[in-house]
Amino acid sequence: MAVYLALLRGINVGGKNIIKMVDLKASFESMGFSDVKTYIQSGNVVFASVEKDNARLTDEIEKTLSKRFNYMSRLVLVAHSEMKKIVAGAPKGFGGEPDTYRYDVIFLKEPLTPKEAMKSVSTREGVDTAHAGKQALYFSRLISRASQSHLTKIIGLPVYQNMTIRNWNTTTKLLALMEGQNG
């Protein structure tokens, strides 16, 4: 069994695509996945599957959720081994000053690559920093000047349809949840 994380895009945001986590969990279980756990309301689902093909899994989950919840489901699927690399690959000091900076990980939906995604990411000098990792982007911004951050500009770009953002705290908690499944 392989452990995966499904990061759903656009649910429970601004009163749109409202999905209760108990219903989301039940949907994953009805697809035959085991050890299904959800984390907070933003659409984070950890599960185990015998299927090892990410593209096939993504397609199956998106089609099932779209039909079940009547919305256009899009998600980023992350295998446990990839998630370990994403957390370990964060820039030095990333997440280290939570009282000064907000830290976010931008997860990318294949075939979007970090190098390609960085072409669309702008930063405001003195406010934002962005780094391309091997499998994700790492974005930090000064809390005291967060309203001047360019992170919100990403949301309006077409490339954003192939991204989903989780804060660093959520990202590390999701890895810990995945570690618990693998233990």
MODELLER restraints for C-alpha pairs under 7 A, 6 or more apart:
rsr = mdl.restraints
at = mdl.atoms
rsr.add(forms.Gaussian(group=physical.xy_distance, feature=features.Distance(at['CA:1:A'], at['CA:48:A']), mean=5.94, stdev=0.5))
rsr.add(forms.Gaussian(group=physical.xy_distance, feature=features.Distance(at['CA:1:A'], at['CA:49:A']), mean=5.32, stdev=0.5))
rsr.add(forms.Gaussian(group=physical.xy_distance, feature=features.Distance(at['CA:1:A'], at['CA:50:A']), mean=4.71, stdev=0.5))
rsr.add(forms.Gaussian(group=physical.xy_distance, feature=features.Distance(at['CA:2:A'], at['CA:48:A']), mean=5.39, stdev=0.5))
rsr.add(forms.Gaussian(group=physical.xy_distance, feature=features.Distance(at['CA:2:A'], at['CA:49:A']), mean=5.39, stdev=0.5))
rsr.add(forms.Gaussian(group=physical.xy_distance, feature=features.Distance(at['CA:2:A'], at['CA:50:A']), mean=6.11, stdev=0.5))
rsr.add(forms.Gaussian(group=physical.xy_distance, feature=features.Distance(at['CA:2:A'], at['CA:52:A']), mean=6.91, stdev=0.5))
rsr.add(forms.Gaussian(group=physical.xy_distance, feature=features.Distance(at['CA:3:A'], at['CA:47:A']), mean=5.74, stdev=0.5))
rsr.add(forms.Gaussian(group=physical.xy_distance, feature=features.Distance(at['CA:3:A'], at['CA:48:A']), mean=4.41, stdev=0.5))
rsr.add(forms.Gaussian(group=physical.xy_distance, feature=features.Distance(at['CA:3:A'], at['CA:49:A']), mean=6.57, stdev=0.5))
rsr.add(forms.Gaussian(group=physical.xy_distance, feature=features.Distance(at['CA:3:A'], at['CA:79:A']), mean=6.17, stdev=0.5))
rsr.add(forms.Gaussian(group=physical.xy_distance, feature=features.Distance(at['CA:3:A'], at['CA:80:A']), mean=5.51, stdev=0.5))
rsr.add(forms.Gaussian(group=physical.xy_distance, feature=features.Distance(at['CA:3:A'], at['CA:178:A']), mean=6.70, stdev=0.5))
rsr.add(forms.Gaussian(group=physical.xy_distance, feature=features.Distance(at['CA:3:A'], at['CA:181:A']), mean=6.97, stdev=0.5))
rsr.add(forms.Gaussian(group=physical.xy_distance, feature=features.Distance(at['CA:3:A'], at['CA:182:A']), mean=6.92, stdev=0.5))
rsr.add(forms.Gaussian(group=physical.xy_distance, feature=features.Distance(at['CA:4:A'], at['CA:46:A']), mean=5.69, stdev=0.5))
rsr.add(forms.Gaussian(group=physical.xy_distance, feature=features.Distance(at['CA:4:A'], at['CA:47:A']), mean=5.49, stdev=0.5))
rsr.add(forms.Gaussian(group=physical.xy_distance, feature=features.Distance(at['CA:4:A'], at['CA:48:A']), mean=6.12, stdev=0.5))
rsr.add(forms.Gaussian(group=physical.xy_distance, feature=features.Distance(at['CA:4:A'], at['CA:77:A']), mean=6.86, stdev=0.5))
rsr.add(forms.Gaussian(group=physical.xy_distance, feature=features.Distance(at['CA:4:A'], at['CA:78:A']), mean=5.65, stdev=0.5))
rsr.add(forms.Gaussian(group=physical.xy_distance, feature=features.Distance(at['CA:4:A'], at['CA:79:A']), mean=4.45, stdev=0.5))
rsr.add(forms.Gaussian(group=physical.xy_distance, feature=features.Distance(at['CA:4:A'], at['CA:80:A']), mean=5.59, stdev=0.5))
rsr.add(forms.Gaussian(group=physical.xy_distance, feature=features.Distance(at['CA:5:A'], at['CA:44:A']), mean=6.91, stdev=0.5))
rsr.add(forms.Gaussian(group=physical.xy_distance, feature=features.Distance(at['CA:5:A'], at['CA:45:A']), mean=5.56, stdev=0.5))
rsr.add(forms.Gaussian(group=physical.xy_distance, feature=features.Distance(at['CA:5:A'], at['CA:46:A']), mean=4.50, stdev=0.5))
rsr.add(forms.Gaussian(group=physical.xy_distance, feature=features.Distance(at['CA:5:A'], at['CA:47:A']), mean=6.53, stdev=0.5))
rsr.add(forms.Gaussian(group=physical.xy_distance, feature=features.Distance(at['CA:5:A'], at['CA:77:A']), mean=5.76, stdev=0.5))
rsr.add(forms.Gaussian(group=physical.xy_distance, feature=features.Distance(at['CA:5:A'], at['CA:78:A']), mean=5.06, stdev=0.5))
rsr.add(forms.Gaussian(group=physical.xy_distance, feature=features.Distance(at['CA:5:A'], at['CA:79:A']), mean=6.29, stdev=0.5))
rsr.add(forms.Gaussian(group=physical.xy_distance, feature=features.Distance(at['CA:6:A'], at['CA:44:A']), mean=5.87, stdev=0.5))
rsr.add(forms.Gaussian(group=physical.xy_distance, feature=features.Distance(at['CA:6:A'], at['CA:45:A']), mean=5.07, stdev=0.5))
rsr.add(forms.Gaussian(group=physical.xy_distance, feature=features.Distance(at['CA:6:A'], at['CA:46:A']), mean=6.44, stdev=0.5))
rsr.add(forms.Gaussian(group=physical.xy_distance, feature=features.Distance(at['CA:6:A'], at['CA:75:A']), mean=6.38, stdev=0.5))
rsr.add(forms.Gaussian(group=physical.xy_distance, feature=features.Distance(at['CA:6:A'], at['CA:76:A']), mean=5.91, stdev=0.5))
rsr.add(forms.Gaussian(group=physical.xy_distance, feature=features.Distance(at['CA:6:A'], at['CA:77:A']), mean=4.67, stdev=0.5))
rsr.add(forms.Gaussian(group=physical.xy_distance, feature=features.Distance(at['CA:6:A'], at['CA:78:A']), mean=6.46, stdev=0.5))
rsr.add(forms.Gaussian(group=physical.xy_distance, feature=features.Distance(at['CA:7:A'], at['CA:43:A']), mean=5.92, stdev=0.5))
rsr.add(forms.Gaussian(group=physical.xy_distance, feature=features.Distance(at['CA:7:A'], at['CA:44:A']), mean=4.94, stdev=0.5))
rsr.add(forms.Gaussian(group=physical.xy_distance, feature=features.Distance(at['CA:7:A'], at['CA:45:A']), mean=6.66, stdev=0.5))
rsr.add(forms.Gaussian(group=physical.xy_distance, feature=features.Distance(at['CA:7:A'], at['CA:75:A']), mean=5.36, stdev=0.5))
rsr.add(forms.Gaussian(group=physical.xy_distance, feature=features.Distance(at['CA:7:A'], at['CA:76:A']), mean=5.11, stdev=0.5))
rsr.add(forms.Gaussian(group=physical.xy_distance, feature=features.Distance(at['CA:7:A'], at['CA:77:A']), mean=6.29, stdev=0.5))
rsr.add(forms.Gaussian(group=physical.xy_distance, feature=features.Distance(at['CA:8:A'], at['CA:43:A']), mean=4.87, stdev=0.5))
rsr.add(forms.Gaussian(group=physical.xy_distance, feature=features.Distance(at['CA:8:A'], at['CA:44:A']), mean=6.40, stdev=0.5))
rsr.add(forms.Gaussian(group=physical.xy_distance, feature=features.Distance(at['CA:8:A'], at['CA:74:A']), mean=6.18, stdev=0.5))
rsr.add(forms.Gaussian(group=physical.xy_distance, feature=features.Distance(at['CA:8:A'], at['CA:75:A']), mean=4.34, stdev=0.5))
rsr.add(forms.Gaussian(group=physical.xy_distance, feature=features.Distance(at['CA:8:A'], at['CA:76:A']), mean=6.58, stdev=0.5))
rsr.add(forms.Gaussian(group=physical.xy_distance, feature=features.Distance(at['CA:9:A'], at['CA:74:A']), mean=5.65, stdev=0.5))
rsr.add(forms.Gaussian(group=physical.xy_distance, feature=features.Distance(at['CA:9:A'], at['CA:75:A']), mean=5.53, stdev=0.5))
rsr.add(forms.Gaussian(group=physical.xy_distance, feature=features.Distance(at['CA:9:A'], at['CA:164:A']), mean=6.07, stdev=0.5))
rsr.add(forms.Gaussian(group=physical.xy_distance, feature=features.Distance(at['CA:10:A'], at['CA:17:A']), mean=6.99, stdev=0.5))
rsr.add(forms.Gaussian(group=physical.xy_distance, feature=features.Distance(at['CA:11:A'], at['CA:17:A']), mean=4.85, stdev=0.5))
rsr.add(forms.Gaussian(group=physical.xy_distance, feature=features.Distance(at['CA:11:A'], at['CA:18:A']), mean=5.91, stdev=0.5))
rsr.add(forms.Gaussian(group=physical.xy_distance, feature=features.Distance(at['CA:11:A'], at['CA:19:A']), mean=6.68, stdev=0.5))
rsr.add(forms.Gaussian(group=physical.xy_distance, feature=features.Distance(at['CA:11:A'], at['CA:42:A']), mean=6.28, stdev=0.5))
rsr.add(forms.Gaussian(group=physical.xy_distance, feature=features.Distance(at['CA:11:A'], at['CA:43:A']), mean=6.48, stdev=0.5))
rsr.add(forms.Gaussian(group=physical.xy_distance, feature=features.Distance(at['CA:12:A'], at['CA:18:A']), mean=4.62, stdev=0.5))
rsr.add(forms.Gaussian(group=physical.xy_distance, feature=features.Distance(at['CA:12:A'], at['CA:19:A']), mean=6.42, stdev=0.5))
rsr.add(forms.Gaussian(group=physical.xy_distance, feature=features.Distance(at['CA:12:A'], at['CA:41:A']), mean=6.75, stdev=0.5))
rsr.add(forms.Gaussian(group=physical.xy_distance, feature=features.Distance(at['CA:12:A'], at['CA:42:A']), mean=6.16, stdev=0.5))
rsr.add(forms.Gaussian(group=physical.xy_distance, feature=features.Distance(at['CA:17:A'], at['CA:71:A']), mean=6.74, stdev=0.5))
rsr.add(forms.Gaussian(group=physical.xy_distance, feature=features.Distance(at['CA:21:A'], at['CA:38:A']), mean=6.46, stdev=0.5))
rsr.add(forms.Gaussian(group=physical.xy_distance, feature=features.Distance(at['CA:21:A'], at['CA:41:A']), mean=6.57, stdev=0.5))
rsr.add(forms.Gaussian(group=physical.xy_distance, feature=features.Distance(at['CA:25:A'], at['CA:36:A']), mean=6.22, stdev=0.5))
rsr.add(forms.Gaussian(group=physical.xy_distance, feature=features.Distance(at['CA:25:A'], at['CA:37:A']), mean=6.70, stdev=0.5))
rsr.add(forms.Gaussian(group=physical.xy_distance, feature=features.Distance(at['CA:25:A'], at['CA:38:A']), mean=6.63, stdev=0.5))
rsr.add(forms.Gaussian(group=physical.xy_distance, feature=features.Distance(at['CA:28:A'], at['CA:36:A']), mean=6.93, stdev=0.5))
rsr.add(forms.Gaussian(group=physical.xy_distance, feature=features.Distance(at['CA:29:A'], at['CA:36:A']), mean=6.76, stdev=0.5))
rsr.add(forms.Gaussian(group=physical.xy_distance, feature=features.Distance(at['CA:33:A'], at['CA:47:A']), mean=6.25, stdev=0.5))
rsr.add(forms.Gaussian(group=physical.xy_distance, feature=features.Distance(at['CA:33:A'], at['CA:48:A']), mean=5.73, stdev=0.5))
rsr.add(forms.Gaussian(group=physical.xy_distance, feature=features.Distance(at['CA:33:A'], at['CA:49:A']), mean=5.33, stdev=0.5))
rsr.add(forms.Gaussian(group=physical.xy_distance, feature=features.Distance(at['CA:34:A'], at['CA:47:A']), mean=5.89, stdev=0.5))
rsr.add(forms.Gaussian(group=physical.xy_distance, feature=features.Distance(at['CA:34:A'], at['CA:48:A']), mean=5.13, stdev=0.5))
rsr.add(forms.Gaussian(group=physical.xy_distance, feature=features.Distance(at['CA:34:A'], at['CA:49:A']), mean=6.58, stdev=0.5))
rsr.add(forms.Gaussian(group=physical.xy_distance, feature=features.Distance(at['CA:35:A'], at['CA:47:A']), mean=5.36, stdev=0.5))
rsr.add(forms.Gaussian(group=physical.xy_distance, feature=features.Distance(at['CA:35:A'], at['CA:48:A']), mean=5.89, stdev=0.5))
rsr.add(forms.Gaussian(group=physical.xy_distance, feature=features.Distance(at['CA:36:A'], at['CA:45:A']), mean=6.85, stdev=0.5))
rsr.add(forms.Gaussian(group=physical.xy_distance, feature=features.Distance(at['CA:36:A'], at['CA:46:A']), mean=5.69, stdev=0.5))
rsr.add(forms.Gaussian(group=physical.xy_distance, feature=features.Distance(at['CA:36:A'], at['CA:47:A']), mean=4.38, stdev=0.5))
rsr.add(forms.Gaussian(group=physical.xy_distance, feature=features.Distance(at['CA:37:A'], at['CA:45:A']), mean=5.70, stdev=0.5))
rsr.add(forms.Gaussian(group=physical.xy_distance, feature=features.Distance(at['CA:37:A'], at['CA:46:A']), mean=5.19, stdev=0.5))
rsr.add(forms.Gaussian(group=physical.xy_distance, feature=features.Distance(at['CA:37:A'], at['CA:47:A']), mean=6.43, stdev=0.5))
rsr.add(forms.Gaussian(group=physical.xy_distance, feature=features.Distance(at['CA:38:A'], at['CA:44:A']), mean=5.55, stdev=0.5))
rsr.add(forms.Gaussian(group=physical.xy_distance, feature=features.Distance(at['CA:38:A'], at['CA:45:A']), mean=4.50, stdev=0.5))
rsr.add(forms.Gaussian(group=physical.xy_distance, feature=features.Distance(at['CA:38:A'], at['CA:46:A']), mean=6.29, stdev=0.5))
rsr.add(forms.Gaussian(group=physical.xy_distance, feature=features.Distance(at['CA:39:A'], at['CA:45:A']), mean=6.55, stdev=0.5))
rsr.add(forms.Gaussian(group=physical.xy_distance, feature=features.Distance(at['CA:46:A'], at['CA:178:A']), mean=6.49, stdev=0.5))
rsr.add(forms.Gaussian(group=physical.xy_distance, feature=features.Distance(at['CA:54:A'], at['CA:77:A']), mean=6.90, stdev=0.5))
rsr.add(forms.Gaussian(group=physical.xy_distance, feature=features.Distance(at['CA:58:A'], at['CA:77:A']), mean=6.37, stdev=0.5))
rsr.add(forms.Gaussian(group=physical.xy_distance, feature=features.Distance(at['CA:62:A'], at['CA:73:A']), mean=5.04, stdev=0.5))
rsr.add(forms.Gaussian(group=physical.xy_distance, feature=features.Distance(at['CA:62:A'], at['CA:74:A']), mean=5.96, stdev=0.5))
rsr.add(forms.Gaussian(group=physical.xy_distance, feature=features.Distance(at['CA:62:A'], at['CA:75:A']), mean=6.98, stdev=0.5))
rsr.add(forms.Gaussian(group=physical.xy_distance, feature=features.Distance(at['CA:65:A'], at['CA:73:A']), mean=6.07, stdev=0.5))
rsr.add(forms.Gaussian(group=physical.xy_distance, feature=features.Distance(at['CA:66:A'], at['CA:72:A']), mean=5.16, stdev=0.5))
rsr.add(forms.Gaussian(group=physical.xy_distance, feature=features.Distance(at['CA:66:A'], at['CA:73:A']), mean=4.93, stdev=0.5))
rsr.add(forms.Gaussian(group=physical.xy_distance, feature=features.Distance(at['CA:76:A'], at['CA:107:A']), mean=6.97, stdev=0.5))
rsr.add(forms.Gaussian(group=physical.xy_distance, feature=features.Distance(at['CA:76:A'], at['CA:108:A']), mean=6.58, stdev=0.5))
rsr.add(forms.Gaussian(group=physical.xy_distance, feature=features.Distance(at['CA:76:A'], at['CA:109:A']), mean=5.05, stdev=0.5))
rsr.add(forms.Gaussian(group=physical.xy_distance, feature=features.Distance(at['CA:80:A'], at['CA:178:A']), mean=6.46, stdev=0.5))
rsr.add(forms.Gaussian(group=physical.xy_distance, feature=features.Distance(at['CA:83:A'], at['CA:175:A']), mean=6.42, stdev=0.5))
rsr.add(forms.Gaussian(group=physical.xy_distance, feature=features.Distance(at['CA:84:A'], at['CA:175:A']), mean=6.86, stdev=0.5))
rsr.add(forms.Gaussian(group=physical.xy_distance, feature=features.Distance(at['CA:86:A'], at['CA:135:A']), mean=6.31, stdev=0.5))
rsr.add(forms.Gaussian(group=physical.xy_distance, feature=features.Distance(at['CA:86:A'], at['CA:136:A']), mean=6.58, stdev=0.5))
rsr.add(forms.Gaussian(group=physical.xy_distance, feature=features.Distance(at['CA:87:A'], at['CA:172:A']), mean=6.90, stdev=0.5))
rsr.add(forms.Gaussian(group=physical.xy_distance, feature=features.Distance(at['CA:89:A'], at['CA:133:A']), mean=6.42, stdev=0.5))
rsr.add(forms.Gaussian(group=physical.xy_distance, feature=features.Distance(at['CA:90:A'], at['CA:138:A']), mean=6.81, stdev=0.5))
rsr.add(forms.Gaussian(group=physical.xy_distance, feature=features.Distance(at['CA:95:A'], at['CA:103:A']), mean=5.96, stdev=0.5))
rsr.add(forms.Gaussian(group=physical.xy_distance, feature=features.Distance(at['CA:95:A'], at['CA:168:A']), mean=6.48, stdev=0.5))
rsr.add(forms.Gaussian(group=physical.xy_distance, feature=features.Distance(at['CA:100:A'], at['CA:142:A']), mean=5.96, stdev=0.5))
rsr.add(forms.Gaussian(group=physical.xy_distance, feature=features.Distance(at['CA:100:A'], at['CA:143:A']), mean=5.69, stdev=0.5))
rsr.add(forms.Gaussian(group=physical.xy_distance, feature=features.Distance(at['CA:101:A'], at['CA:140:A']), mean=6.21, stdev=0.5))
rsr.add(forms.Gaussian(group=physical.xy_distance, feature=features.Distance(at['CA:101:A'], at['CA:141:A']), mean=5.31, stdev=0.5))
rsr.add(forms.Gaussian(group=physical.xy_distance, feature=features.Distance(at['CA:101:A'], at['CA:142:A']), mean=4.51, stdev=0.5))
rsr.add(forms.Gaussian(group=physical.xy_distance, feature=features.Distance(at['CA:101:A'], at['CA:143:A']), mean=5.11, stdev=0.5))
rsr.add(forms.Gaussian(group=physical.xy_distance, feature=features.Distance(at['CA:102:A'], at['CA:140:A']), mean=5.48, stdev=0.5))
rsr.add(forms.Gaussian(group=physical.xy_distance, feature=features.Distance(at['CA:102:A'], at['CA:141:A']), mean=5.36, stdev=0.5))
rsr.add(forms.Gaussian(group=physical.xy_distance, feature=features.Distance(at['CA:102:A'], at['CA:142:A']), mean=6.43, stdev=0.5))
rsr.add(forms.Gaussian(group=physical.xy_distance, feature=features.Distance(at['CA:102:A'], at['CA:143:A']), mean=6.02, stdev=0.5))
rsr.add(forms.Gaussian(group=physical.xy_distance, feature=features.Distance(at['CA:103:A'], at['CA:139:A']), mean=5.90, stdev=0.5))
rsr.add(forms.Gaussian(group=physical.xy_distance, feature=features.Distance(at['CA:103:A'], at['CA:140:A']), mean=4.47, stdev=0.5))
rsr.add(forms.Gaussian(group=physical.xy_distance, feature=features.Distance(at['CA:103:A'], at['CA:141:A']), mean=6.79, stdev=0.5))
rsr.add(forms.Gaussian(group=physical.xy_distance, feature=features.Distance(at['CA:103:A'], at['CA:167:A']), mean=5.76, stdev=0.5))
rsr.add(forms.Gaussian(group=physical.xy_distance, feature=features.Distance(at['CA:103:A'], at['CA:168:A']), mean=5.39, stdev=0.5))
rsr.add(forms.Gaussian(group=physical.xy_distance, feature=features.Distance(at['CA:104:A'], at['CA:138:A']), mean=6.00, stdev=0.5))
rsr.add(forms.Gaussian(group=physical.xy_distance, feature=features.Distance(at['CA:104:A'], at['CA:139:A']), mean=5.14, stdev=0.5))
rsr.add(forms.Gaussian(group=physical.xy_distance, feature=features.Distance(at['CA:104:A'], at['CA:140:A']), mean=6.19, stdev=0.5))
rsr.add(forms.Gaussian(group=physical.xy_distance, feature=features.Distance(at['CA:104:A'], at['CA:165:A']), mean=6.52, stdev=0.5))
rsr.add(forms.Gaussian(group=physical.xy_distance, feature=features.Distance(at['CA:104:A'], at['CA:166:A']), mean=5.67, stdev=0.5))
rsr.add(forms.Gaussian(group=physical.xy_distance, feature=features.Distance(at['CA:104:A'], at['CA:167:A']), mean=4.11, stdev=0.5))
rsr.add(forms.Gaussian(group=physical.xy_distance, feature=features.Distance(at['CA:104:A'], at['CA:168:A']), mean=5.20, stdev=0.5))
rsr.add(forms.Gaussian(group=physical.xy_distance, feature=features.Distance(at['CA:105:A'], at['CA:136:A']), mean=6.74, stdev=0.5))
rsr.add(forms.Gaussian(group=physical.xy_distance, feature=features.Distance(at['CA:105:A'], at['CA:137:A']), mean=5.79, stdev=0.5))
rsr.add(forms.Gaussian(group=physical.xy_distance, feature=features.Distance(at['CA:105:A'], at['CA:138:A']), mean=4.79, stdev=0.5))
rsr.add(forms.Gaussian(group=physical.xy_distance, feature=features.Distance(at['CA:105:A'], at['CA:139:A']), mean=6.24, stdev=0.5))
rsr.add(forms.Gaussian(group=physical.xy_distance, feature=features.Distance(at['CA:105:A'], at['CA:165:A']), mean=5.74, stdev=0.5))
rsr.add(forms.Gaussian(group=physical.xy_distance, feature=features.Distance(at['CA:105:A'], at['CA:166:A']), mean=5.47, stdev=0.5))
rsr.add(forms.Gaussian(group=physical.xy_distance, feature=features.Distance(at['CA:105:A'], at['CA:167:A']), mean=5.96, stdev=0.5))
rsr.add(forms.Gaussian(group=physical.xy_distance, feature=features.Distance(at['CA:105:A'], at['CA:168:A']), mean=6.22, stdev=0.5))
rsr.add(forms.Gaussian(group=physical.xy_distance, feature=features.Distance(at['CA:106:A'], at['CA:136:A']), mean=5.70, stdev=0.5))
rsr.add(forms.Gaussian(group=physical.xy_distance, feature=features.Distance(at['CA:106:A'], at['CA:137:A']), mean=4.91, stdev=0.5))
rsr.add(forms.Gaussian(group=physical.xy_distance, feature=features.Distance(at['CA:106:A'], at['CA:138:A']), mean=6.22, stdev=0.5))
rsr.add(forms.Gaussian(group=physical.xy_distance, feature=features.Distance(at['CA:106:A'], at['CA:163:A']), mean=6.37, stdev=0.5))
rsr.add(forms.Gaussian(group=physical.xy_distance, feature=features.Distance(at['CA:106:A'], at['CA:164:A']), mean=5.74, stdev=0.5))
rsr.add(forms.Gaussian(group=physical.xy_distance, feature=features.Distance(at['CA:106:A'], at['CA:165:A']), mean=4.49, stdev=0.5))
rsr.add(forms.Gaussian(group=physical.xy_distance, feature=features.Distance(at['CA:106:A'], at['CA:166:A']), mean=6.60, stdev=0.5))
rsr.add(forms.Gaussian(group=physical.xy_distance, feature=features.Distance(at['CA:107:A'], at['CA:136:A']), mean=5.06, stdev=0.5))
rsr.add(forms.Gaussian(group=physical.xy_distance, feature=features.Distance(at['CA:107:A'], at['CA:137:A']), mean=6.74, stdev=0.5))
rsr.add(forms.Gaussian(group=physical.xy_distance, feature=features.Distance(at['CA:107:A'], at['CA:163:A']), mean=5.56, stdev=0.5))
rsr.add(forms.Gaussian(group=physical.xy_distance, feature=features.Distance(at['CA:107:A'], at['CA:164:A']), mean=5.30, stdev=0.5))
rsr.add(forms.Gaussian(group=physical.xy_distance, feature=features.Distance(at['CA:107:A'], at['CA:165:A']), mean=6.07, stdev=0.5))
rsr.add(forms.Gaussian(group=physical.xy_distance, feature=features.Distance(at['CA:108:A'], at['CA:136:A']), mean=6.05, stdev=0.5))
rsr.add(forms.Gaussian(group=physical.xy_distance, feature=features.Distance(at['CA:108:A'], at['CA:162:A']), mean=5.90, stdev=0.5))
rsr.add(forms.Gaussian(group=physical.xy_distance, feature=features.Distance(at['CA:108:A'], at['CA:163:A']), mean=4.64, stdev=0.5))
rsr.add(forms.Gaussian(group=physical.xy_distance, feature=features.Distance(at['CA:108:A'], at['CA:164:A']), mean=6.70, stdev=0.5))
rsr.add(forms.Gaussian(group=physical.xy_distance, feature=features.Distance(at['CA:109:A'], at['CA:162:A']), mean=4.88, stdev=0.5))
rsr.add(forms.Gaussian(group=physical.xy_distance, feature=features.Distance(at['CA:109:A'], at['CA:163:A']), mean=5.89, stdev=0.5))
rsr.add(forms.Gaussian(group=physical.xy_distance, feature=features.Distance(at['CA:112:A'], at['CA:162:A']), mean=6.83, stdev=0.5))
rsr.add(forms.Gaussian(group=physical.xy_distance, feature=features.Distance(at['CA:114:A'], at['CA:132:A']), mean=5.41, stdev=0.5))
rsr.add(forms.Gaussian(group=physical.xy_distance, feature=features.Distance(at['CA:114:A'], at['CA:133:A']), mean=6.52, stdev=0.5))
rsr.add(forms.Gaussian(group=physical.xy_distance, feature=features.Distance(at['CA:114:A'], at['CA:134:A']), mean=6.64, stdev=0.5))
rsr.add(forms.Gaussian(group=physical.xy_distance, feature=features.Distance(at['CA:114:A'], at['CA:135:A']), mean=6.29, stdev=0.5))
rsr.add(forms.Gaussian(group=physical.xy_distance, feature=features.Distance(at['CA:114:A'], at['CA:136:A']), mean=5.82, stdev=0.5))
rsr.add(forms.Gaussian(group=physical.xy_distance, feature=features.Distance(at['CA:114:A'], at['CA:137:A']), mean=6.21, stdev=0.5))
rsr.add(forms.Gaussian(group=physical.xy_distance, feature=features.Distance(at['CA:115:A'], at['CA:132:A']), mean=6.57, stdev=0.5))
rsr.add(forms.Gaussian(group=physical.xy_distance, feature=features.Distance(at['CA:118:A'], at['CA:132:A']), mean=6.69, stdev=0.5))
rsr.add(forms.Gaussian(group=physical.xy_distance, feature=features.Distance(at['CA:121:A'], at['CA:154:A']), mean=6.39, stdev=0.5))
rsr.add(forms.Gaussian(group=physical.xy_distance, feature=features.Distance(at['CA:122:A'], at['CA:150:A']), mean=6.17, stdev=0.5))
rsr.add(forms.Gaussian(group=physical.xy_distance, feature=features.Distance(at['CA:123:A'], at['CA:129:A']), mean=6.16, stdev=0.5))
rsr.add(forms.Gaussian(group=physical.xy_distance, feature=features.Distance(at['CA:123:A'], at['CA:130:A']), mean=6.95, stdev=0.5))
rsr.add(forms.Gaussian(group=physical.xy_distance, feature=features.Distance(at['CA:123:A'], at['CA:150:A']), mean=5.40, stdev=0.5))
rsr.add(forms.Gaussian(group=physical.xy_distance, feature=features.Distance(at['CA:124:A'], at['CA:149:A']), mean=6.20, stdev=0.5))
rsr.add(forms.Gaussian(group=physical.xy_distance, feature=features.Distance(at['CA:124:A'], at['CA:150:A']), mean=6.03, stdev=0.5))
rsr.add(forms.Gaussian(group=physical.xy_distance, feature=features.Distance(at['CA:127:A'], at['CA:141:A']), mean=5.32, stdev=0.5))
rsr.add(forms.Gaussian(group=physical.xy_distance, feature=features.Distance(at['CA:127:A'], at['CA:142:A']), mean=5.27, stdev=0.5))
rsr.add(forms.Gaussian(group=physical.xy_distance, feature=features.Distance(at['CA:127:A'], at['CA:145:A']), mean=6.34, stdev=0.5))
rsr.add(forms.Gaussian(group=physical.xy_distance, feature=features.Distance(at['CA:127:A'], at['CA:149:A']), mean=6.14, stdev=0.5))
rsr.add(forms.Gaussian(group=physical.xy_distance, feature=features.Distance(at['CA:128:A'], at['CA:140:A']), mean=5.62, stdev=0.5))
rsr.add(forms.Gaussian(group=physical.xy_distance, feature=features.Distance(at['CA:128:A'], at['CA:141:A']), mean=4.34, stdev=0.5))
rsr.add(forms.Gaussian(group=physical.xy_distance, feature=features.Distance(at['CA:128:A'], at['CA:142:A']), mean=6.72, stdev=0.5))
rsr.add(forms.Gaussian(group=physical.xy_distance, feature=features.Distance(at['CA:128:A'], at['CA:149:A']), mean=6.14, stdev=0.5))
rsr.add(forms.Gaussian(group=physical.xy_distance, feature=features.Distance(at['CA:129:A'], at['CA:139:A']), mean=5.72, stdev=0.5))
rsr.add(forms.Gaussian(group=physical.xy_distance, feature=features.Distance(at['CA:129:A'], at['CA:140:A']), mean=5.34, stdev=0.5))
rsr.add(forms.Gaussian(group=physical.xy_distance, feature=features.Distance(at['CA:129:A'], at['CA:141:A']), mean=6.50, stdev=0.5))
rsr.add(forms.Gaussian(group=physical.xy_distance, feature=features.Distance(at['CA:130:A'], at['CA:137:A']), mean=6.88, stdev=0.5))
rsr.add(forms.Gaussian(group=physical.xy_distance, feature=features.Distance(at['CA:130:A'], at['CA:138:A']), mean=5.56, stdev=0.5))
rsr.add(forms.Gaussian(group=physical.xy_distance, feature=features.Distance(at['CA:130:A'], at['CA:139:A']), mean=4.46, stdev=0.5))
rsr.add(forms.Gaussian(group=physical.xy_distance, feature=features.Distance(at['CA:130:A'], at['CA:140:A']), mean=6.56, stdev=0.5))
rsr.add(forms.Gaussian(group=physical.xy_distance, feature=features.Distance(at['CA:131:A'], at['CA:137:A']), mean=5.66, stdev=0.5))
rsr.add(forms.Gaussian(group=physical.xy_distance, feature=features.Distance(at['CA:131:A'], at['CA:138:A']), mean=5.11, stdev=0.5))
rsr.add(forms.Gaussian(group=physical.xy_distance, feature=features.Distance(at['CA:131:A'], at['CA:139:A']), mean=6.57, stdev=0.5))
rsr.add(forms.Gaussian(group=physical.xy_distance, feature=features.Distance(at['CA:132:A'], at['CA:138:A']), mean=6.43, stdev=0.5))
rsr.add(forms.Gaussian(group=physical.xy_distance, feature=features.Distance(at['CA:141:A'], at['CA:149:A']), mean=6.53, stdev=0.5))
rsr.add(forms.Gaussian(group=physical.xy_distance, feature=features.Distance(at['CA:154:A'], at['CA:160:A']), mean=6.20, stdev=0.5))
